[in-house]
Each structure stands twice: as structure tokens, then as C-alpha cells.
Amino acid sequence: MFTNMIKEVNVSEFAQWVNDANHVLRVIDVRQMEEIAMGTVPKAEALPLHALPAKMQDLSKEEKLVIVCRSGARSAQACLFLQQQGFANVYNLRGGMMGWVQGGFPAYQLG
């Protein structure tokens, strides 16, 4: 497994990043739209995992990207894929949405 190559951020640190106006990041939720409709993390944009290769050109290699899914598994796949495409500043949200909610943080609606 390549998970040791993937940078992770825990939910508490991610919450600090989101609340820090000086911390510029882009949050990508790679779950299916039906899952995202049930709630996601703050600042998230929907980009389902299957669409990532086709939409990769919409992402900047200069941006800090935080990738989110339900448990952290699909987002880890997305992180690994993006790293293979030359993205260095990519973070997996450890525990995904389950970790976020279990950490006591609210789920947000897109938009």
C-alpha cells in the first residue's frame, strides 16, 4: 500500500485550516453526488472520483488541495492519483466525513 506516501490532515487541523483566512486551500469531495447531498465539509467542491481524471486540468498544482470522501479510502486513491500527475500539495482528510462528524463537526450543504 502506498498510504505512507500520502499526506494526511486530521479533522481538527483541517478545521483550523478552514477557519484561518490566511490559509488558502481548495477542498475536493470525491464522493458521488447522492452522498455529498447528505452533507460535506466546509468549502467543499464536488468532484466525484470517477470524474477526476477528466477534470484534473481544472485544478492547480500550486493550490493546497484537501481531498475528502466518506472514510478516507477513495480520497486516498485520489491523492495518490494526483501525486502521480505531479500534484505535490495534496492532503487526504483522515477518516473522511465519518471522522469529521465523529469529531463533533457539522456537515454542510454544498453551495
Biopython code that builds the backbone (N, CA, C, O; Angstrom):
import numpy as np
from Bio.PDB.StructureBuilder import StructureBuilder

atoms = [
    (1, "MET", "N", (0.855, -1.192, 0.000)),
    (1, "MET", "CA", (0.000, 0.000, 0.000)),
    (1, "MET", "C", (0.892, 1.243, 0.000)),
    (1, "MET", "O", (1.961, 1.259, 0.610)),
    (2, "PHE", "N", (0.435, 2.267, -0.687)),
    (2, "PHE", "CA", (1.213, 3.497, -0.828)),
    (2, "PHE", "C", (0.778, 4.584, 0.147)),
    (2, "PHE", "O", (1.153, 5.744, -0.020)),
    (3, "THR", "N", (-0.008, 4.228, 1.162)),
    (3, "THR", "CA", (-0.573, 5.254, 2.026)),
    (3, "THR", "C", (0.495, 6.069, 2.742)),
    (3, "THR", "O", (0.243, 7.212, 3.124)),
    (4, "ASN", "N", (1.687, 5.499, 2.931)),
    (4, "ASN", "CA", (2.735, 6.277, 3.602)),
    (4, "ASN", "C", (3.245, 7.411, 2.716)),
    (4, "ASN", "O", (3.938, 8.307, 3.198)),
    (5, "MET", "N", (2.909, 7.381, 1.428)),
    (5, "MET", "CA", (3.308, 8.455, 0.519)),
    (5, "MET", "C", (2.290, 9.591, 0.529)),
    (5, "MET", "O", (2.558, 10.682, 0.025)),
    (6, "ILE", "N", (1.119, 9.324, 1.107)),
    (6, "ILE", "CA", (0.035, 10.299, 1.079)),
    (6, "ILE", "C", (0.078, 11.155, 2.334)),
    (6, "ILE", "O", (0.134, 10.643, 3.452)),
    (7, "LYS", "N", (0.052, 12.468, 2.128)),
    (7, "LYS", "CA", (-0.016, 13.386, 3.268)),
    (7, "LYS", "C", (-1.443, 13.409, 3.769)),
    (7, "LYS", "O", (-2.389, 13.443, 2.982)),
    (8, "GLU", "N", (-1.594, 13.390, 5.091)),
    (8, "GLU", "CA", (-2.928, 13.422, 5.679)),
    (8, "GLU", "C", (-3.051, 14.609, 6.614)),
    (8, "GLU", "O", (-2.066, 15.112, 7.154)),
    (9, "VAL", "N", (-4.289, 15.039, 6.789)),
    (9, "VAL", "CA", (-4.602, 16.085, 7.754)),
    (9, "VAL", "C", (-5.740, 15.530, 8.611)),
    (9, "VAL", "O", (-6.695, 14.957, 8.087)),
    (10, "ASN", "N", (-5.632, 15.703, 9.939)),
    (10, "ASN", "CA", (-6.726, 15.228, 10.783)),
    (10, "ASN", "C", (-7.838, 16.273, 10.822)),
    (10, "ASN", "O", (-7.640, 17.409, 10.391)),
    (11, "VAL", "N", (-9.003, 15.891, 11.336)),
    (11, "VAL", "CA", (-10.165, 16.779, 11.260)),
    (11, "VAL", "C", (-9.963, 18.068, 12.053)),
    (11, "VAL", "O", (-10.426, 19.127, 11.631)),
    (12, "SER", "N", (-9.282, 17.996, 13.190)),
    (12, "SER", "CA", (-9.063, 19.217, 13.987)),
    (12, "SER", "C", (-8.169, 20.206, 13.254)),
    (12, "SER", "O", (-8.447, 21.405, 13.226)),
    (13, "GLU", "N", (-7.089, 19.695, 12.658)),
    (13, "GLU", "CA", (-6.182, 20.562, 11.907)),
    (13, "GLU", "C", (-6.876, 21.131, 10.671)),
    (13, "GLU", "O", (-6.700, 22.301, 10.332)),
    (14, "PHE", "N", (-7.666, 20.290, 10.004)),
    (14, "PHE", "CA", (-8.415, 20.758, 8.838)),
    (14, "PHE", "C", (-9.380, 21.873, 9.226)),
    (14, "PHE", "O", (-9.499, 22.867, 8.509)),
    (15, "ALA", "N", (-10.070, 21.717, 10.354)),
    (15, "ALA", "CA", (-10.996, 22.760, 10.824)),
    (15, "ALA", "C", (-10.254, 24.071, 11.054)),
    (15, "ALA", "O", (-10.784, 25.142, 10.759)),
    (16, "GLN", "N", (-9.037, 23.997, 11.575)),
    (16, "GLN", "CA", (-8.222, 25.212, 11.767)),
    (16, "GLN", "C", (-7.854, 25.820, 10.422)),
    (16, "GLN", "O", (-7.911, 27.039, 10.261)),
    (17, "TRP", "N", (-7.478, 24.992, 9.459)),
    (17, "TRP", "CA", (-7.128, 25.488, 8.122)),
    (17, "TRP", "C", (-8.312, 26.227, 7.517)),
    (17, "TRP", "O", (-8.150, 27.309, 6.952)),
    (18, "VAL", "N", (-9.508, 25.642, 7.633)),
    (18, "VAL", "CA", (-10.708, 26.224, 7.036)),
    (18, "VAL", "C", (-11.029, 27.574, 7.678)),
    (18, "VAL", "O", (-11.454, 28.504, 6.994)),
    (19, "ASN", "N", (-10.825, 27.677, 8.986)),
    (19, "ASN", "CA", (-11.182, 28.900, 9.711)),
    (19, "ASN", "C", (-10.115, 29.985, 9.651)),
    (19, "ASN", "O", (-10.356, 31.113, 10.081)),
    (20, "ASP", "N", (-8.942, 29.659, 9.126)),
    (20, "ASP", "CA", (-7.843, 30.618, 9.027)),
    (20, "ASP", "C", (-7.905, 31.300, 7.659)),
    (20, "ASP", "O", (-7.625, 30.679, 6.633)),
    (21, "ALA", "N", (-8.273, 32.576, 7.656)),
    (21, "ALA", "CA", (-8.430, 33.317, 6.396)),
    (21, "ALA", "C", (-7.121, 33.382, 5.604)),
    (21, "ALA", "O", (-7.147, 33.544, 4.384)),
    (22, "ASN", "N", (-5.984, 33.258, 6.280)),
    (22, "ASN", "CA", (-4.693, 33.310, 5.597)),
    (22, "ASN", "C", (-4.287, 31.966, 5.004)),
    (22, "ASN", "O", (-3.300, 31.875, 4.274)),
    (23, "HIS", "N", (-5.047, 30.934, 5.319)),
    (23, "HIS", "CA", (-4.713, 29.581, 4.855)),
    (23, "HIS", "C", (-5.511, 29.296, 3.587)),
    (23, "HIS", "O", (-6.706, 29.006, 3.652)),
    (24, "VAL", "N", (-4.863, 29.377, 2.457)),
    (24, "VAL", "CA", (-5.546, 29.197, 1.182)),
    (24, "VAL", "C", (-5.531, 27.716, 0.817)),
    (24, "VAL", "O", (-4.472, 27.102, 0.697)),
    (25, "LEU", "N", (-6.725, 27.157, 0.645)),
    (25, "LEU", "CA", (-6.812, 25.763, 0.254)),
    (25, "LEU", "C", (-8.072, 25.532, -0.554)),
    (25, "LEU", "O", (-9.019, 26.317, -0.510)),
    (26, "ARG", "N", (-8.057, 24.448, -1.284)),
    (26, "ARG", "CA", (-9.208, 24.052, -2.078)),
    (26, "ARG", "C", (-9.606, 22.669, -1.587)),
    (26, "ARG", "O", (-8.763, 21.782, -1.460)),
    (27, "VAL", "N", (-10.892, 22.489, -1.313)),
    (27, "VAL", "CA", (-11.391, 21.239, -0.739)),
    (27, "VAL", "C", (-12.216, 20.518, -1.804)),
    (27, "VAL", "O", (-13.171, 21.076, -2.345)),
    (28, "ILE", "N", (-11.840, 19.278, -2.098)),
    (28, "ILE", "CA", (-12.493, 18.496, -3.141)),
    (28, "ILE", "C", (-13.124, 17.260, -2.506)),
    (28, "ILE", "O", (-12.434, 16.450, -1.887)),
    (29, "ASP", "N", (-14.443, 17.120, -2.663)),
    (29, "ASP", "CA", (-15.158, 15.944, -2.172)),
    (29, "ASP", "C", (-15.321, 14.985, -3.345)),
    (29, "ASP", "O", (-15.976, 15.319, -4.332)),
    (30, "VAL", "N", (-14.729, 13.792, -3.244)),
    (30, "VAL", "CA", (-14.711, 12.847, -4.366)),
    (30, "VAL", "C", (-15.817, 11.791, -4.280)),
    (30, "VAL", "O", (-15.802, 10.814, -5.029)),
    (31, "ARG", "N", (-16.771, 11.984, -3.374)),
    (31, "ARG", "CA", (-17.884, 11.035, -3.275)),
    (31, "ARG", "C", (-18.888, 11.271, -4.408)),
    (31, "ARG", "O", (-18.791, 12.250, -5.148)),
    (32, "GLN", "N", (-19.845, 10.359, -4.525)),
    (32, "GLN", "CA", (-20.926, 10.515, -5.501)),
    (32, "GLN", "C", (-21.839, 11.653, -5.054)),
    (32, "GLN", "O", (-21.910, 11.960, -3.864)),
    (33, "MET", "N", (-22.531, 12.275, -5.990)),
    (33, "MET", "CA", (-23.385, 13.425, -5.686)),
    (33, "MET", "C", (-24.461, 13.093, -4.652)),
    (33, "MET", "O", (-24.800, 13.941, -3.825)),
    (34, "GLU", "N", (-25.007, 11.863, -4.686)),
    (34, "GLU", "CA", (-26.031, 11.484, -3.708)),
    (34, "GLU", "C", (-25.449, 11.510, -2.291)),
    (34, "GLU", "O", (-26.130, 11.904, -1.343)),
    (35, "GLU", "N", (-24.194, 11.092, -2.152)),
    (35, "GLU", "CA", (-23.543, 11.101, -0.840)),
    (35, "GLU", "C", (-23.276, 12.537, -0.381)),
    (35, "GLU", "O", (-23.507, 12.884, 0.777)),
    (36, "ILE", "N", (-22.790, 13.353, -1.299)),
    (36, "ILE", "CA", (-22.460, 14.741, -0.973)),
    (36, "ILE", "C", (-23.717, 15.496, -0.563)),
    (36, "ILE", "O", (-23.661, 16.372, 0.301)),
    (37, "ALA", "N", (-24.855, 15.163, -1.180)),
    (37, "ALA", "CA", (-26.116, 15.836, -0.871)),
    (37, "ALA", "C", (-26.508, 15.659, 0.597)),
    (37, "ALA", "O", (-27.265, 16.465, 1.140)),
    (38, "MET", "N", (-25.992, 14.604, 1.243)),
    (38, "MET", "CA", (-26.301, 14.362, 2.658)),
    (38, "MET", "C", (-25.447, 15.221, 3.587)),
    (38, "MET", "O", (-25.659, 15.239, 4.799)),
    (39, "GLY", "N", (-24.484, 15.930, 3.008)),
    (39, "GLY", "CA", (-23.635, 16.813, 3.807)),
    (39, "GLY", "C", (-22.173, 16.593, 3.520)),
    (39, "GLY", "O", (-21.745, 15.481, 3.209)),
    (40, "THR", "N", (-21.404, 17.666, 3.628)),
    (40, "THR", "CA", (-19.974, 17.602, 3.360)),
    (40, "THR", "C", (-19.248, 18.547, 4.313)),
    (40, "THR", "O", (-19.862, 19.102, 5.225)),
    (41, "VAL", "N", (-17.968, 18.728, 4.109)),
    (41, "VAL", "CA", (-17.159, 19.608, 4.952)),
    (41, "VAL", "C", (-17.212, 21.036, 4.399)),
    (41, "VAL", "O", (-17.595, 21.234, 3.247)),
    (42, "PRO", "N", (-16.832, 22.033, 5.210)),
    (42, "PRO", "CA", (-16.869, 23.412, 4.719)),
    (42, "PRO", "C", (-15.952, 23.619, 3.521)),
    (42, "PRO", "O", (-14.895, 22.997, 3.409)),
    (43, "LYS", "N", (-16.377, 24.497, 2.636)),
    (43, "LYS", "CA", (-15.618, 24.912, 1.441)),
    (43, "LYS", "C", (-15.468, 23.821, 0.395)),
    (43, "LYS", "O", (-14.704, 23.984, -0.556)),
    (44, "ALA", "N", (-16.180, 22.713, 0.550)),
    (44, "ALA", "CA", (-16.009, 21.590, -0.378)),
    (44, "ALA", "C", (-16.621, 21.876, -1.739)),
    (44, "ALA", "O", (-17.639, 22.556, -1.861)),
    (45, "GLU", "N", (-15.965, 21.334, -2.753)),
    (45, "GLU", "CA", (-16.476, 21.316, -4.123)),
    (45, "GLU", "C", (-16.672, 19.850, -4.492)),
    (45, "GLU", "O", (-15.872, 18.996, -4.111)),
    (46, "ALA", "N", (-17.720, 19.567, -5.223)),
    (46, "ALA", "CA", (-17.975, 18.197, -5.662)),
    (46, "ALA", "C", (-17.160, 17.876, -6.904)),
    (46, "ALA", "O", (-17.214, 18.595, -7.902)),
    (47, "LEU", "N", (-16.409, 16.791, -6.831)),
    (47, "LEU", "CA", (-15.693, 16.266, -7.993)),
    (47, "LEU", "C", (-15.576, 14.755, -7.787)),
    (47, "LEU", "O", (-14.559, 14.265, -7.296)),
    (48, "PRO", "N", (-16.632, 14.018, -8.169)),
    (48, "PRO", "CA", (-16.632, 12.571, -7.942)),
    (48, "PRO", "C", (-15.370, 11.904, -8.498)),
    (48, "PRO", "O", (-14.847, 12.290, -9.543)),
    (49, "LEU", "N", (-14.902, 10.894, -7.766)),
    (49, "LEU", "CA", (-13.642, 10.226, -8.086)),
    (49, "LEU", "C", (-13.568, 9.797, -9.545)),
    (49, "LEU", "O", (-12.530, 9.969, -10.183)),
    (50, "HIS", "N", (-14.653, 9.239, -10.086)),
    (50, "HIS", "CA", (-14.637, 8.751, -11.473)),
    (50, "HIS", "C", (-14.408, 9.889, -12.468)),
    (50, "HIS", "O", (-13.924, 9.649, -13.575)),
    (51, "ALA", "N", (-14.751, 11.134, -12.086)),
    (51, "ALA", "CA", (-14.600, 12.280, -12.991)),
    (51, "ALA", "C", (-13.250, 12.983, -12.820)),
    (51, "ALA", "O", (-12.906, 13.863, -13.609)),
    (52, "LEU", "N", (-12.498, 12.603, -11.809)),
    (52, "LEU", "CA", (-11.243, 13.296, -11.511)),
    (52, "LEU", "C", (-10.267, 13.335, -12.691)),
    (52, "LEU", "O", (-9.747, 14.409, -12.993)),
    (53, "PRO", "N", (-9.994, 12.221, -13.371)),
    (53, "PRO", "CA", (-9.041, 12.298, -14.495)),
    (53, "PRO", "C", (-9.460, 13.308, -15.564)),
    (53, "PRO", "O", (-8.615, 14.013, -16.115)),
    (54, "ALA", "N", (-10.763, 13.380, -15.859)),
    (54, "ALA", "CA", (-11.249, 14.292, -16.902)),
    (54, "ALA", "C", (-11.243, 15.751, -16.447)),
    (54, "ALA", "O", (-11.130, 16.655, -17.275)),
    (55, "LYS", "N", (-11.363, 15.987, -15.144)),
    (55, "LYS", "CA", (-11.468, 17.348, -14.614)),
    (55, "LYS", "C", (-10.168, 17.845, -13.981)),
    (55, "LYS", "O", (-10.113, 18.957, -13.455)),
    (56, "MET", "N", (-9.139, 17.026, -14.034)),
    (56, "MET", "CA", (-7.876, 17.354, -13.377)),
    (56, "MET", "C", (-7.298, 18.694, -13.848)),
    (56, "MET", "O", (-6.641, 19.390, -13.073)),
    (57, "GLN", "N", (-7.538, 19.057, -15.105)),
    (57, "GLN", "CA", (-6.996, 20.312, -15.631)),
    (57, "GLN", "C", (-7.614, 21.519, -14.938)),
    (57, "GLN", "O", (-7.065, 22.617, -15.026)),
    (58, "ASP", "N", (-8.756, 21.345, -14.241)),
    (58, "ASP", "CA", (-9.388, 22.451, -13.511)),
    (58, "ASP", "C", (-8.701, 22.720, -12.170)),
    (58, "ASP", "O", (-9.009, 23.705, -11.498)),
    (59, "LEU", "N", (-7.779, 21.852, -11.788)),
    (59, "LEU", "CA", (-7.066, 22.007, -10.517)),
    (59, "LEU", "C", (-5.684, 22.592, -10.784)),
    (59, "LEU", "O", (-5.086, 22.343, -11.831)),
    (60, "SER", "N", (-5.190, 23.363, -9.839)),
    (60, "SER", "CA", (-3.867, 23.961, -9.985)),
    (60, "SER", "C", (-2.858, 23.228, -9.110)),
    (60, "SER", "O", (-3.144, 22.909, -7.956)),
    (61, "LYS", "N", (-1.685, 22.965, -9.661)),
    (61, "LYS", "CA", (-0.622, 22.305, -8.891)),
    (61, "LYS", "C", (-0.054, 23.224, -7.823)),
    (61, "LYS", "O", (0.655, 22.767, -6.927)),
    (62, "GLU", "N", (-0.361, 24.530, -7.909)),
    (62, "GLU", "CA", (0.119, 25.487, -6.903)),
    (62, "GLU", "C", (-0.793, 25.520, -5.673)),
    (62, "GLU", "O", (-0.372, 25.945, -4.598)),
    (63, "GLU", "N", (-2.042, 25.072, -5.833)),
    (63, "GLU", "CA", (-3.000, 25.129, -4.733)),
    (63, "GLU", "C", (-2.750, 24.013, -3.723)),
    (63, "GLU", "O", (-2.252, 22.941, -4.066)),
    (64, "LYS", "N", (-3.109, 24.290, -2.469)),
    (64, "LYS", "CA", (-3.157, 23.233, -1.462)),
    (64, "LYS", "C", (-4.520, 22.581, -1.607)),
    (64, "LYS", "O", (-5.550, 23.241, -1.474)),
    (65, "LEU", "N", (-4.522, 21.281, -1.882)),
    (65, "LEU", "CA", (-5.759, 20.544, -2.086)),
    (65, "LEU", "C", (-6.000, 19.599, -0.913)),
    (65, "LEU", "O", (-5.101, 18.859, -0.513)),
    (66, "VAL", "N", (-7.206, 19.625, -0.367)),
    (66, "VAL", "CA", (-7.618, 18.655, 0.643)),
    (66, "VAL", "C", (-8.714, 17.810, 0.005)),
    (66, "VAL", "O", (-9.726, 18.335, -0.459)),
    (67, "ILE", "N", (-8.502, 16.496, -0.013)),
    (67, "ILE", "CA", (-9.427, 15.581, -0.667)),
    (67, "ILE", "C", (-10.234, 14.836, 0.408)),
    (67, "ILE", "O", (-9.681, 14.344, 1.391)),
    (68, "VAL", "N", (-11.549, 14.769, 0.195)),
    (68, "VAL", "CA", (-12.481, 14.221, 1.184)),
    (68, "VAL", "C", (-13.338, 13.138, 0.556)),
    (68, "VAL", "O", (-13.735, 13.253, -0.603)),
    (69, "CYS", "N", (-13.627, 12.079, 1.317)),
    (69, "CYS", "CA", (-14.638, 11.095, 0.915)),
    (69, "CYS", "C", (-15.371, 10.653, 2.176)),
    (69, "CYS", "O", (-15.386, 11.387, 3.164)),
    (70, "ARG", "N", (-15.974, 9.475, 2.161)),
    (70, "ARG", "CA", (-16.739, 9.023, 3.326)),
    (70, "ARG", "C", (-15.819, 8.590, 4.459)),
    (70, "ARG", "O", (-16.001, 9.002, 5.605)),
    (71, "SER", "N", (-14.814, 7.747, 4.134)),
    (71, "SER", "CA", (-13.978, 7.166, 5.190)),
    (71, "SER", "C", (-12.501, 7.495, 5.057)),
    (71, "SER", "O", (-11.732, 7.268, 5.990)),
    (72, "GLY", "N", (-12.097, 8.025, 3.916)),
    (72, "GLY", "CA", (-10.688, 8.299, 3.672)),
    (72, "GLY", "C", (-10.057, 7.386, 2.636)),
    (72, "GLY", "O", (-8.913, 7.605, 2.238)),
    (73, "ALA", "N", (-10.787, 6.357, 2.187)),
    (73, "ALA", "CA", (-10.221, 5.400, 1.232)),
    (73, "ALA", "C", (-10.225, 5.935, -0.201)),
    (73, "ALA", "O", (-9.195, 5.908, -0.874)),
    (74, "ARG", "N", (-11.376, 6.420, -0.671)),
    (74, "ARG", "CA", (-11.435, 6.970, -2.039)),
    (74, "ARG", "C", (-10.587, 8.220, -2.150)),
    (74, "ARG", "O", (-9.942, 8.450, -3.173)),
    (75, "SER", "N", (-10.586, 9.032, -1.097)),
    (75, "SER", "CA", (-9.778, 10.251, -1.151)),
    (75, "SER", "C", (-8.289, 9.900, -1.168)),
    (75, "SER", "O", (-7.495, 10.615, -1.779)),
    (76, "ALA", "N", (-7.906, 8.815, -0.509)),
    (76, "ALA", "CA", (-6.507, 8.368, -0.573)),
    (76, "ALA", "C", (-6.156, 7.970, -2.003)),
    (76, "ALA", "O", (-5.066, 8.282, -2.483)),
    (77, "GLN", "N", (-7.075, 7.282, -2.687)),
    (77, "GLN", "CA", (-6.861, 6.927, -4.102)),
    (77, "GLN", "C", (-6.685, 8.191, -4.937)),
    (77, "GLN", "O", (-5.798, 8.272, -5.787)),
    (78, "ALA", "N", (-7.548, 9.181, -4.679)),
    (78, "ALA", "CA", (-7.480, 10.441, -5.429)),
    (78, "ALA", "C", (-6.156, 11.147, -5.171)),
    (78, "ALA", "O", (-5.541, 11.673, -6.098)),
    (79, "CYS", "N", (-5.716, 11.163, -3.918)),
    (79, "CYS", "CA", (-4.435, 11.798, -3.572)),
    (79, "CYS", "C", (-3.285, 11.119, -4.311)),
    (79, "CYS", "O", (-2.423, 11.785, -4.884)),
    (80, "LEU", "N", (-3.283, 9.795, -4.292)),
    (80, "LEU", "CA", (-2.222, 9.046, -4.960)),
    (80, "LEU", "C", (-2.225, 9.338, -6.463)),
    (80, "LEU", "O", (-1.170, 9.547, -7.060)),
    (81, "PHE", "N", (-3.406, 9.351, -7.063)),
    (81, "PHE", "CA", (-3.522, 9.656, -8.489)),
    (81, "PHE", "C", (-2.983, 11.053, -8.784)),
    (81, "PHE", "O", (-2.201, 11.235, -9.717)),
    (82, "LEU", "N", (-3.400, 12.036, -7.991)),
    (82, "LEU", "CA", (-2.949, 13.418, -8.224)),
    (82, "LEU", "C", (-1.444, 13.550, -8.035)),
    (82, "LEU", "O", (-0.785, 14.270, -8.784)),
    (83, "GLN", "N", (-0.897, 12.858, -7.038)),
    (83, "GLN", "CA", (0.555, 12.897, -6.845)),
    (83, "GLN", "C", (1.267, 12.313, -8.060)),
    (83, "GLN", "O", (2.309, 12.822, -8.475)),
    (84, "GLN", "N", (0.719, 11.264, -8.622)),
    (84, "GLN", "CA", (1.320, 10.654, -9.812)),
    (84, "GLN", "C", (1.266, 11.601, -11.009)),
    (84, "GLN", "O", (2.056, 11.473, -11.945)),
    (85, "GLN", "N", (0.322, 12.561, -10.976)),
    (85, "GLN", "CA", (0.195, 13.538, -12.057)),
    (85, "GLN", "C", (1.005, 14.807, -11.765)),
    (85, "GLN", "O", (0.930, 15.774, -12.523)),
    (86, "GLY", "N", (1.776, 14.811, -10.676)),
    (86, "GLY", "CA", (2.645, 15.942, -10.392)),
    (86, "GLY", "C", (2.121, 16.933, -9.367)),
    (86, "GLY", "O", (2.731, 17.983, -9.161)),
    (87, "PHE", "N", (1.010, 16.624, -8.723)),
    (87, "PHE", "CA", (0.487, 17.485, -7.660)),
    (87, "PHE", "C", (1.197, 17.113, -6.356)),
    (87, "PHE", "O", (1.111, 15.971, -5.905)),
    (88, "ALA", "N", (1.891, 18.069, -5.757)),
    (88, "ALA", "CA", (2.658, 17.774, -4.547)),
    (88, "ALA", "C", (1.945, 18.222, -3.272)),
    (88, "ALA", "O", (2.211, 17.686, -2.196)),
    (89, "ASN", "N", (1.053, 19.186, -3.381)),
    (89, "ASN", "CA", (0.441, 19.814, -2.211)),
    (89, "ASN", "C", (-0.981, 19.268, -2.004)),
    (89, "ASN", "O", (-1.956, 20.020, -1.996)),
    (90, "VAL", "N", (-1.071, 17.935, -1.836)),
    (90, "VAL", "CA", (-2.353, 17.241, -1.738)),
    (90, "VAL", "C", (-2.438, 16.539, -0.385)),
    (90, "VAL", "O", (-1.503, 15.858, 0.034)),
    (91, "TYR", "N", (-3.568, 16.715, 0.287)),
    (91, "TYR", "CA", (-3.775, 16.125, 1.617)),
    (91, "TYR", "C", (-5.062, 15.326, 1.638)),
    (91, "TYR", "O", (-6.083, 15.754, 1.099)),
    (92, "ASN", "N", (-5.006, 14.161, 2.265)),
    (92, "ASN", "CA", (-6.183, 13.333, 2.484)),
    (92, "ASN", "C", (-6.766, 13.687, 3.851)),
    (92, "ASN", "O", (-6.037, 13.730, 4.842)),
    (93, "LEU", "N", (-8.077, 13.940, 3.912)),
    (93, "LEU", "CA", (-8.714, 14.177, 5.205)),
    (93, "LEU", "C", (-8.863, 12.832, 5.904)),
    (93, "LEU", "O", (-9.684, 12.005, 5.507)),
    (94, "ARG", "N", (-8.060, 12.619, 6.952)),
    (94, "ARG", "CA", (-8.042, 11.342, 7.670)),
    (94, "ARG", "C", (-9.420, 11.052, 8.267)),
    (94, "ARG", "O", (-9.975, 11.863, 9.007)),
    (95, "GLY", "N", (-9.961, 9.872, 7.928)),
    (95, "GLY", "CA", (-11.265, 9.475, 8.443)),
    (95, "GLY", "C", (-12.432, 9.978, 7.621)),
    (95, "GLY", "O", (-13.568, 9.560, 7.846)),
    (96, "GLY", "N", (-12.180, 10.869, 6.671)),
    (96, "GLY", "CA", (-13.218, 11.379, 5.786)),
    (96, "GLY", "C", (-14.375, 12.022, 6.524)),
    (96, "GLY", "O", (-14.210, 12.559, 7.619)),
    (97, "MET", "N", (-15.556, 11.962, 5.908)),
    (97, "MET", "CA", (-16.751, 12.555, 6.519)),
    (97, "MET", "C", (-17.104, 11.872, 7.829)),
    (97, "MET", "O", (-17.592, 12.522, 8.753)),
    (98, "MET", "N", (-16.862, 10.558, 7.923)),
    (98, "MET", "CA", (-17.154, 9.863, 9.183)),
    (98, "MET", "C", (-16.294, 10.436, 10.301)),
    (98, "MET", "O", (-16.788, 10.673, 11.403)),
    (99, "GLY", "N", (-15.025, 10.658, 10.030)),
    (99, "GLY", "CA", (-14.135, 11.249, 11.032)),
    (99, "GLY", "C", (-14.540, 12.672, 11.376)),
    (99, "GLY", "O", (-14.467, 13.086, 12.534)),
    (100, "TRP", "N", (-14.965, 13.416, 10.369)),
    (100, "TRP", "CA", (-15.386, 14.814, 10.561)),
    (100, "TRP", "C", (-16.571, 14.884, 11.527)),
    (100, "TRP", "O", (-16.557, 15.652, 12.489)),
    (101, "VAL", "N", (-17.597, 14.070, 11.257)),
    (101, "VAL", "CA", (-18.807, 14.075, 12.082)),
    (101, "VAL", "C", (-18.507, 13.498, 13.469)),
    (101, "VAL", "O", (-18.980, 14.027, 14.475)),
    (102, "GLN", "N", (-17.727, 12.420, 13.524)),
    (102, "GLN", "CA", (-17.360, 11.831, 14.820)),
    (102, "GLN", "C", (-16.531, 12.803, 15.651)),
    (102, "GLN", "O", (-16.536, 12.737, 16.880)),
    (103, "GLY", "N", (-15.816, 13.710, 14.975)),
    (103, "GLY", "CA", (-15.029, 14.726, 15.672)),
    (103, "GLY", "C", (-15.896, 15.860, 16.215)),
    (103, "GLY", "O", (-15.387, 16.791, 16.840)),
    (104, "GLY", "N", (-17.203, 15.779, 15.975)),
    (104, "GLY", "CA", (-18.115, 16.772, 16.518)),
    (104, "GLY", "C", (-18.354, 17.958, 15.612)),
    (104, "GLY", "O", (-18.921, 18.964, 16.038)),
    (105, "PHE", "N", (-17.920, 17.849, 14.348)),
    (105, "PHE", "CA", (-18.072, 18.976, 13.412)),
    (105, "PHE", "C", (-19.345, 18.780, 12.596)),
    (105, "PHE", "O", (-19.733, 17.647, 12.311)),
    (106, "PRO", "N", (-19.998, 19.883, 12.218)),
    (106, "PRO", "CA", (-21.259, 19.765, 11.465)),
    (106, "PRO", "C", (-21.027, 19.481, 9.986)),
    (106, "PRO", "O", (-19.998, 19.848, 9.419)),
    (107, "ALA", "N", (-22.005, 18.820, 9.378)),
    (107, "ALA", "CA", (-21.990, 18.606, 7.931)),
    (107, "ALA", "C", (-22.637, 19.812, 7.267)),
    (107, "ALA", "O", (-23.618, 20.355, 7.776)),
    (108, "TYR", "N", (-22.097, 20.224, 6.151)),
    (108, "TYR", "CA", (-22.560, 21.401, 5.413)),
    (108, "TYR", "C", (-23.203, 20.957, 4.116)),
    (108, "TYR", "O", (-22.919, 19.877, 3.598)),
    (109, "GLN", "N", (-24.079, 21.811, 3.598)),
    (109, "GLN", "CA", (-24.653, 21.580, 2.276)),
    (109, "GLN", "C", (-23.791, 22.313, 1.247)),
    (109, "GLN", "O", (-23.263, 23.388, 1.530)),
    (110, "LEU", "N", (-23.652, 21.748, 0.085)),
    (110, "LEU", "CA", (-22.901, 22.405, -0.987)),
    (110, "LEU", "C", (-23.615, 23.686, -1.381)),
    (110, "LEU", "O", (-24.843, 23.772, -1.379)),
    (111, "GLY", "N", (-22.804, 24.676, -1.717)),
    (111, "GLY", "CA", (-23.395, 25.781, -2.375)),
    (111, "GLY", "C", (-23.545, 27.053, -1.710)),
    (111, "GLY", "O", (-24.063, 28.001, -2.301)),
]
sb = StructureBuilder()
sb.init_structure("model")
sb.init_model(0)
sb.init_chain("A")
sb.init_seg("    ")
for serial, (resi, resn, name, xyz) in enumerate(atoms, 1):
    if name == "N":
        sb.init_residue(resn, " ", resi, " ")
    sb.init_atom(name, np.array(xyz, "f"), 0.0, 1.0, " ", f" {name:<3s}", serial, name[0])
structure = sb.get_structure()
